[in-house]
Structures are given as C-alpha cells and as structure tokens.
Amino acid sequence: MRNEIEARDASRLLEATDVVEQAIAQRFGRGAVDGKIQALVVTIEN
C-alpha cells in the first residue's frame, strides 16, 4: 500500500498513515490487534 501512496504523492504518506491509524482505532480500539490475516494475490500474464 505504501508504494501506491508514494506513487500518487509521496509527500502525503504520513497524512495517509495517520488517517488509516485513526480509522482502525475507531473500529477496533487502541492496543494490540490479534487475529488471522490473509491476502489474495492475482497475477495476470499475457
């Protein structure tokens, strides 16, 4: 995600991080987050 933010405007990385931090804290509270994570990776070849 960092690369996507920096590709658009690297000077706003800290601002974007702060906004996301606040959103996560509102939804899950402050402190450690414990749980499973997963990702979906898609590769397209021509």
Buried (B, 14 or more C-beta within 10 A) or exposed (E): EEEEBEEEEEEEEEEBEEEEEEEEEEEEEEEEEEEEEEEEEEEEEE
